[in-house]
Amino acid sequence: MIAVTGATGNVGRELIRILDEAGEAMTTISRGEAQGVPAGGRHVRADLADPDSLRSAFDGADALFLLVAGDDPQGVLDSAEAAGVRRVVMVSSLGVATRPDAYRHPAAFEAALRGSGLDRTVLRCGGLNSNAFAWAGSIRADRVAAAPFGDVGLPMVDPADVAEVAAAALLRPGHADAVYELTGPAPTTPRERAAAIGAVLGEPVRFVEQSREEAREQMLAFMPEPVAEGTLAILGEPLAAERRVSPDVERVLGRAPRPFADWAARSAAAFR
């Protein structure tokens, strides 16, 4: 059985759909109500910030899909091992490799996982296409999207591709000890992503370029300052490794990663 944390998130929802279609038994885990999880499946409300709340959630599972959340990675992994979990597929951040000082939190999770006795696969993601949901309200209301560094391109990845790679690592052998860097097929700029959403809607979306300070103020409302600064550095002055299109999605799935336009088409309802 597979335990899936973050079951109601952008990656988690797609992963449980894939596992359900494959006929896999699973326990879905989230902090909130069971929205979008398979009917009749086992759902447990638990919080990665409270490892003790996870013990019953992990019962009976031999594999775990793990988000980087909470501040006690060792406690989460101890709860998993105590419940019988032997394999972990964890979603981490490309920033662990490129900007370790800013991304200490996911780095701590990776270090704890390496030090455990568990088989492991780490998925280091760059930016997710679903980050564009931050524009949903302003696009619905005014057909406006605001972001800093409007003409700096990064190879954002589709959450559905992350979920498919996770499913492959959970269901098929050959992925133990692997660290995959997951990106989209080409860099896109914020201005281009706003235009792609407009094309799906059939109406232009006006792009407004924020200053770095405006963007920083927004980010500090929901992320720690070092992460906000690291994120702004990636968005504004990405390193070569952060601009690079990784071959790992195609290596695992046997096909190219999906372009942003595909995600925008599937997600159009959020912006209408």
N, C-alpha and C positions, 0 to 999 in steps of 0.2 A: 504494500500500500504506500501511496505517496502523500505526504503532507505538504500543502501549498500555503505558504504565508502570503499576505498581500493579495488575497484572492479576489478582492473587488477593485484592484488597481488596473492600470492600463495594460501591464504585462500579465498580471495574474489572471484577469478575466479571459484573456486569449489562451493562456496556458491551460486553464481548466477545461475550456472548450475542446482543445486538442486531446487532452487526456481522457475526457469523457467520450469523445468519438472513438478513441482507441480502446475503450472498454476497461480503462484502468480504475481500480478502486482508489479513492482518495478521501482525505479529510481537508476541507477548505477552512482557512483560518483568516480572520480579520478582526479588527477592533470593533467594527460596526455590524449592522444587520447583514444577513445573507442575501445581498442583492446581486442577481446575475449568476449565482452558483447553480449547479445542476439540481433539478428537482429530485428529492428523495435522497440526495447525498448527505453525508455527515458534515455539518458545519459547526465550528467552535469559535466563539468570541473569545479572543485572547490578545494580549498586547506584547510585542517583542521587547518593550521597555520593562516588562515584568516577567522574567523567565519562569518564575514559579507558576504563572498562569498558563504556561505552555505544556506542562507535564502531561495533563490529560489529553491535550490536543495532539500530542505526538504519539500517544499510545497506539501500538499496532502498526506504525509506519516503519518501513525500512529505508525510505528515501525521503529527502526533504528539499523543497525549493525555498530558498531563504533570501529575504530582502535584508539589506543593511539598514537596520533600524534599532533604536534603543542604544543604551550605553554600556551594556554588559554582554559582549559577544561570548565570553567564556561561559557565562551563566546559560545563555541560549543553547550553546553547543553541549554543555553538560546535561541539560534537560533532554536534548535530542538523543545523546548517547544512552542516557539512563532508560529511555523509552524503547531503545532497540534500533534507532536509526543508524545506518551504516554508510549511506551515500548522501552527499550534500551538493546541490547545484546552487551557487550563490551569485546574485546580481550585485556587481560592484561598479566601480567608476574607472574610466580611463585615466582620471586624474591621479590615481594611486601611482601610476607609472610616470606620468609627466610632471605632476606638481605635488609630490608627497607631503610637503609642509602644509599645504592648504587642505589636502584630503586625508588627514590623519584618521578620521572616523572610519571610512571604509578600509583604510590600510590596517587599522586595528582588527577589524573583522577578518580580513585576509590572513593576518598573522595568527590569530587564534585558530582559524581553520587549518592552516598549515601545521600548527602545533598539536592538533587533535589526532586521534587515531582513525579519522573518517576518510573514506574515499571522497575526493573533492573535484569539482569543476568550477572555475571562476569565470564569470561573464563580465568583462570590463566594457561598459557601454560609454560612448560619448553622449552627446545630447540626444534626447528622444524626440521624435516628431511630435509626440503628444504634448510637449512643452508649449506648443502653439495653442493648446486649449486656454492658456492664459489670456489669449486675445478674444475668446468667445463672446464675452459680454460686450466689449467695445465694437466688435464686428457686427454683432446682432443689432446693437443700438444705432451705430453711426457709420458702419462700414469703414472703421479705422483700426489699424494695428500699429502699436508703438513698441519700439525696441531700440537699444543702442547699437552702434556699429553696423549700420544697415547694409553695408556692402562688403562685409567680411564673411567669407563662406566657410562652413564646417560640414562634414559629412554626417548629418543627423541620421539616426537609425529608427526604423519602424518598430514600435513595440511588438507587433506581430512577428517580426523576424527574431527578436529577442526570445519571445515565447517559443517559437519553433526550434531554435537552437537549444533552449532549456529542455524542451520535450525530448529532443534527440539525445541529450546527455542523460536524461532520466530513464529513457526507455531502451537505449541501445548501448552495447559495450564499446569500449575504445576511447572514452573521454576522461578516464581517471587522470588526475593531476594536470589536466589541461587548463590553460589560461587563454581564453579567447577574447580578442578585441573586436567589438561589434560596431560597425558603422554602416551607413547607407552607401549607395553606389557612386555618389559624387557630392562634392561640397555644394551647399546651397546657402544663399544669404538670407537674412531676415526679409529684405525687400522682395526677393524672389519667392519666399514662402508665402508672404502676404498676397502676392500676385497669383500664386497657384490656388489659394483659397478663393480669391475673387473669381478665377476662371471656373471653378466648380460651382460657385453661386450664380454665375452669369451676370455679376455686377462687379465693378471695380472696387477693390479695397484700398483705401488711401493709406500709405505707409508714412508714419511720423517717426523721425529719428530722435530718440532721447539722448540727452547728455549722459555721460558716465555717472555723474552724481545723481541724476534723476533715477537711473536704473539701480544704482546702489541703494538708494533710500527704499525703493520698492523691495529689493531682495532682502534687506535687513529685517523686514517684517516677518519673514518666514525661514530664514537661514542664518547660521552663525556668521560673524564678520569674516573669519578666515575663509570660509567657503564662498561667501559673496565676493570677496576680493579675488579668490582663485577663479571663480566662474567668470568674473568680468575680464580677468587677464586672458582666459581662454577665448572669450567672445571677441575681445578687441585686438589682442596680439597673440594669436594661436601659434604654438610651436609647430615645427614641421610634422612631428608625431601626431599632433592634434588635427592637422589638416589631411593626414594620410588616409586614403581609403584602404581599409583592411580587407584581406581576402578571406577572413575567417567565416563570415556568413556563407559565402559560396562554398568554402571548403567543407563545412558541416552539412549544408542543405543541398548541395549540388545544383544550386541556381544562384543568380545574382540577387543581391538584396533589393527590396522594393524601393522605388523612388518616392520622394515626398508627395508627388501628385497622387499616387495611389492612396496614401494615408488620408490626404485631404478629401478625396472622393468618398472614401468610406466614412469619414467623420463629418460630412457636410451638414448633417442635421444640427450639430452643436453650434453652427455659425449662422443658421438661417434666422 
